[in-house]
Amino acid sequence: TQYGPIFKLGMKTEDLDTLRQNIDDRGWVNVMFTESKNGKWYCCIDDYKPSQQEQSQSQSEQRRYGPEDAPPPVEYREEDVNNDMPF
């Protein structure tokens, strides 16, 4: 379409049962839509779970952001704001 690709998904009740069986501990099911080498689209359940080593490594590498990381506030002069308005 003029707005980009549209994906239509049809499922049988067995497919819904498969989705229910793959709900993770946070209540989510991850589904990947992927284009095959020959250009056809398909979807599959993404059941990737990082290993203990990957989890501990990524947690130690994560940086927590706090208020001190926020950019400084932008200061506007009243004359700049008033001169910029077209009316």
Summary of the structure (lengths in Angstrom):
residues: 87
radius of gyration: 23.9
end to end distance: 39.3
largest distance: 65.6
contacts: 105
relative contact order: 0.08
helix: 33%
strand: 11%
